[in-house]
Amino acid sequence: MFRLILLILFVAAMLVAGVVVLSVVASFALLGRSKSEEDMPKTFQRVAYVALVILLFGLSIGWLGGL
C-alpha cells in the first residue's frame, strides 16, 4: 500500500513538473507574439488553463474516467 502511495505521489510530482515546463515554454513562445495576435481575454485564458489542469489531474488520478 505504501508503494502505491509513493507511485501516486511520484506521478503527481511528474505532472506538476510537466505543467511547469510547459508553462515556461509557452511563456517563451509568447514573447515573440505581438499584442494584436491575442484574441482571448486574460481571464478566459486563465480559467481555461485551470480547467485543463484540473481535468488532467482528474484523469491521471482516476477521479474522472473510471478506474
OpenMM code with the backbone's topology and positions (N, CA, C; nanometers):
from openmm import Vec3, app, unit

residues = "MET PHE ARG LEU ILE LEU LEU ILE LEU PHE VAL ALA ALA MET LEU VAL ALA GLY VAL VAL VAL LEU SER VAL VAL ALA SER PHE ALA LEU LEU GLY ARG SER LYS SER GLU GLU ASP MET PRO LYS THR PHE GLN ARG VAL ALA TYR VAL ALA LEU VAL ILE LEU LEU PHE GLY LEU SER ILE GLY TRP LEU GLY GLY LEU".split()
positions = [
    Vec3(0.0827, -0.1186, 0.0000),
    Vec3(0.0000, 0.0000, 0.0000),
    Vec3(0.0877, 0.1259, 0.0000),
    Vec3(0.1966, 0.1198, 0.0748),
    Vec3(0.2872, 0.2340, 0.0810),
    Vec3(0.3511, 0.2604, -0.0549),
    Vec3(0.3833, 0.1520, -0.1284),
    Vec3(0.4410, 0.1682, -0.2617),
    Vec3(0.3423, 0.2331, -0.3570),
    Vec3(0.2162, 0.1991, -0.3441),
    Vec3(0.1128, 0.2588, -0.4287),
    Vec3(0.1018, 0.4093, -0.4027),
    Vec3(0.1062, 0.4470, -0.2759),
    Vec3(0.1005, 0.5889, -0.2408),
    Vec3(0.2239, 0.6609, -0.2947),
    Vec3(0.3405, 0.6004, -0.2828),
    Vec3(0.4618, 0.6611, -0.3375),
    Vec3(0.4534, 0.6749, -0.4888),
    Vec3(0.3980, 0.5755, -0.5555),
    Vec3(0.3819, 0.5824, -0.7004),
    Vec3(0.2876, 0.6955, -0.7388),
    Vec3(0.1785, 0.7098, -0.6666),
    Vec3(0.0831, 0.8175, -0.6943),
    Vec3(0.1487, 0.9534, -0.6713),
    Vec3(0.2243, 0.9670, -0.5637),
    Vec3(0.2938, 1.0927, -0.5370),
    Vec3(0.3978, 1.1226, -0.6450),
    Vec3(0.4670, 1.0201, -0.6921),
    Vec3(0.5654, 1.0386, -0.7982),
    Vec3(0.4990, 1.0836, -0.9275),
    Vec3(0.3880, 1.0208, -0.9620),
    Vec3(0.3160, 1.0594, -1.0833),
    Vec3(0.2642, 1.2020, -1.0709),
    Vec3(0.2112, 1.2371, -0.9550),
    Vec3(0.1629, 1.3733, -0.9342),
    Vec3(0.2771, 1.4740, -0.9447),
    Vec3(0.3923, 1.4409, -0.8904),
    Vec3(0.5072, 1.5304, -0.8991),
    Vec3(0.5538, 1.5463, -1.0432),
    Vec3(0.5512, 1.4381, -1.1199),
    Vec3(0.5888, 1.4458, -1.2607),
    Vec3(0.4892, 1.5308, -1.3392),
    Vec3(0.3624, 1.5204, -1.3059),
    Vec3(0.2618, 1.6020, -1.3738),
    Vec3(0.2807, 1.7504, -1.3426),
    Vec3(0.3079, 1.7806, -1.2175),
    Vec3(0.3319, 1.9196, -1.1791),
    Vec3(0.4567, 1.9727, -1.2504),
    Vec3(0.5610, 1.8922, -1.2554),
    Vec3(0.6831, 1.9340, -1.3247),
    Vec3(0.6555, 1.9555, -1.4730),
    Vec3(0.5749, 1.8698, -1.5329),
    Vec3(0.5396, 1.8849, -1.6733),
    Vec3(0.4609, 2.0115, -1.6992),
    Vec3(0.3682, 2.0430, -1.6104),
    Vec3(0.2894, 2.1656, -1.6247),
    Vec3(0.3790, 2.2880, -1.6132),
    Vec3(0.4733, 2.2840, -1.5210),
    Vec3(0.5652, 2.3971, -1.5043),
    Vec3(0.6517, 2.4143, -1.6288),
    Vec3(0.7042, 2.3042, -1.6810),
    Vec3(0.7873, 2.3119, -1.8015),
    Vec3(0.7068, 2.3642, -1.9188),
    Vec3(0.5851, 2.3143, -1.9359),
    Vec3(0.5016, 2.3602, -2.0458),
    Vec3(0.4656, 2.5076, -2.0320),
    Vec3(0.4422, 2.5526, -1.9102),
    Vec3(0.4098, 2.6942, -1.8920),
    Vec3(0.5302, 2.7824, -1.9210),
    Vec3(0.6492, 2.7374, -1.8859),
    Vec3(0.7703, 2.8141, -1.9169),
    Vec3(0.7913, 2.8192, -2.0680),
    Vec3(0.7737, 2.7056, -2.1347),
    Vec3(0.7891, 2.7020, -2.2799),
    Vec3(0.6845, 2.7913, -2.3463),
    Vec3(0.5620, 2.7870, -2.2966),
    Vec3(0.4562, 2.8708, -2.3528),
    Vec3(0.4851, 3.0181, -2.3301),
    Vec3(0.5412, 3.0528, -2.2159),
    Vec3(0.5724, 3.1944, -2.1907),
    Vec3(0.6833, 3.2423, -2.2843),
    Vec3(0.7813, 3.1567, -2.3134),
    Vec3(0.8852, 3.1946, -2.4087),
    Vec3(0.8281, 3.2049, -2.5496),
    Vec3(0.7333, 3.1211, -2.5830),
    Vec3(0.6711, 3.1270, -2.7151),
    Vec3(0.5891, 3.2541, -2.7310),
    Vec3(0.5324, 3.3039, -2.6206),
    Vec3(0.4507, 3.4245, -2.6268),
    Vec3(0.5339, 3.5523, -2.6337),
    Vec3(0.6629, 3.5433, -2.6060),
    Vec3(0.7466, 3.6630, -2.6090),
    Vec3(0.7542, 3.7227, -2.7497),
    Vec3(0.7527, 3.6369, -2.8509),
    Vec3(0.7657, 3.6846, -2.9873),
    Vec3(0.6356, 3.7317, -3.0492),
    Vec3(0.5247, 3.7078, -2.9839),
    Vec3(0.3954, 3.7467, -3.0407),
    Vec3(0.3681, 3.8943, -3.0173),
    Vec3(0.2992, 3.9524, -3.1131),
    Vec3(0.2591, 4.0919, -3.0937),
    Vec3(0.1274, 4.0955, -3.0174),
    Vec3(0.0937, 4.2104, -2.9660),
    Vec3(-0.0268, 4.2254, -2.8842),
    Vec3(-0.1547, 4.2040, -2.9656),
    Vec3(-0.1509, 4.2328, -3.0943),
    Vec3(-0.2714, 4.2196, -3.1758),
    Vec3(-0.3092, 4.0742, -3.2010),
    Vec3(-0.2175, 3.9810, -3.1803),
    Vec3(-0.2467, 3.8401, -3.2044),
    Vec3(-0.3261, 3.7759, -3.0917),
    Vec3(-0.3310, 3.8383, -2.9756),
    Vec3(-0.4068, 3.7827, -2.8640),
    Vec3(-0.5543, 3.8125, -2.8856),
    Vec3(-0.6340, 3.7065, -2.9020),
    Vec3(-0.7748, 3.7271, -2.9281),
    Vec3(-0.8638, 3.6836, -2.8131),
    Vec3(-0.8066, 3.6218, -2.7103),
    Vec3(-0.8863, 3.5818, -2.5944),
    Vec3(-0.8502, 3.6703, -2.4753),
    Vec3(-0.9487, 3.7060, -2.3940),
    Vec3(-0.9179, 3.7840, -2.2728),
    Vec3(-0.8337, 3.7016, -2.1751),
    Vec3(-0.7561, 3.7698, -2.0951),
    Vec3(-0.6688, 3.7022, -1.9981),
    Vec3(-0.7468, 3.6167, -1.8989),
    Vec3(-0.8622, 3.6660, -1.8544),
    Vec3(-0.9394, 3.5883, -1.7570),
    Vec3(-0.9880, 3.4580, -1.8183),
    Vec3(-1.0295, 3.4627, -1.9434),
    Vec3(-1.0753, 3.3406, -2.0095),
    Vec3(-0.9595, 3.2429, -2.0280),
    Vec3(-0.8426, 3.2939, -2.0629),
    Vec3(-0.7255, 3.2071, -2.0762),
    Vec3(-0.6917, 3.1405, -1.9439),
    Vec3(-0.6976, 3.2176, -1.8365),
    Vec3(-0.6636, 3.1630, -1.7047),
    Vec3(-0.7647, 3.0568, -1.6610),
    Vec3(-0.8938, 3.0828, -1.6823),
    Vec3(-0.9975, 2.9860, -1.6456),
    Vec3(-0.9820, 2.8590, -1.7283),
    Vec3(-0.9537, 2.8726, -1.8564),
    Vec3(-0.9352, 2.7557, -1.9422),
    Vec3(-0.8127, 2.6754, -1.8989),
    Vec3(-0.7056, 2.7437, -1.8618),
    Vec3(-0.5848, 2.6762, -1.8175),
    Vec3(-0.6089, 2.5996, -1.6878),
    Vec3(-0.6763, 2.6622, -1.5922),
    Vec3(-0.7064, 2.5953, -1.4649),
    Vec3(-0.7977, 2.4755, -1.4883),
    Vec3(-0.8971, 2.4900, -1.5754),
    Vec3(-0.9867, 2.3780, -1.6054),
    Vec3(-0.9091, 2.2633, -1.6701),
    Vec3(-0.8144, 2.2950, -1.7577),
    Vec3(-0.7336, 2.1914, -1.8207),
    Vec3(-0.6479, 2.1177, -1.7188),
    Vec3(-0.5873, 2.1909, -1.6266),
    Vec3(-0.5035, 2.1275, -1.5242),
    Vec3(-0.5885, 2.0373, -1.4345),
    Vec3(-0.7077, 2.0835, -1.3966),
    Vec3(-0.7968, 2.0012, -1.3141),
    Vec3(-0.8375, 1.8759, -1.3897),
    Vec3(-0.8685, 1.8899, -1.5174),
    Vec3(-0.9048, 1.7740, -1.5987),
    Vec3(-0.7893, 1.6759, -1.6095),
    Vec3(-0.6674, 1.7269, -1.6290),
    Vec3(-0.5515, 1.6384, -1.6387),
    Vec3(-0.5269, 1.5627, -1.5081),
    Vec3(-0.5350, 1.6341, -1.3961),
    Vec3(-0.5173, 1.5667, -1.2672),
    Vec3(-0.6294, 1.4664, -1.2423),
    Vec3(-0.7516, 1.5030, -1.2773),
    Vec3(-0.8643, 1.4123, -1.2560),
    Vec3(-0.8517, 1.2858, -1.3372),
    Vec3(-0.8072, 1.2976, -1.4613),
    Vec3(-0.7906, 1.1787, -1.5448),
    Vec3(-0.6729, 1.0937, -1.5000),
    Vec3(-0.5639, 1.1578, -1.4598),
    Vec3(-0.4452, 1.0816, -1.4219),
    Vec3(-0.4626, 1.0139, -1.2866),
    Vec3(-0.5333, 1.0757, -1.1959),
    Vec3(-0.5500, 1.0171, -1.0624),
    Vec3(-0.6659, 0.9184, -1.0607),
    Vec3(-0.7642, 0.9384, -1.1471),
    Vec3(-0.8763, 0.8451, -1.1532),
    Vec3(-1.0061, 0.9026, -1.1037),
    Vec3(-1.0086, 1.0325, -1.0738),
    Vec3(-1.1340, 1.0931, -1.0309),
    Vec3(-1.2349, 1.0908, -1.1450),
    Vec3(-1.1858, 1.1091, -1.2665),
    Vec3(-1.2705, 1.1100, -1.3853),
    Vec3(-1.2310, 0.9930, -1.4748),
    Vec3(-1.3257, 0.9402, -1.5449),
    Vec3(-1.2932, 0.8421, -1.6466),
    Vec3(-1.2776, 0.6993, -1.5991),
    Vec3(-1.3279, 0.6654, -1.4843),
    Vec3(-1.3254, 0.5250, -1.4434),
    Vec3(-1.2162, 0.4946, -1.3426),
    Vec3(-1.1576, 0.3768, -1.3585),
    Vec3(-1.0617, 0.3279, -1.2600),
    Vec3(-0.9321, 0.3944, -1.2787),
] * unit.nanometer
topology = app.Topology()
chain = topology.addChain("A")
for resn in residues:
    res = topology.addResidue(resn, chain)
    for name in ("N", "CA", "C"):
        topology.addAtom(name, app.Element.getBySymbol(name[0]), res)
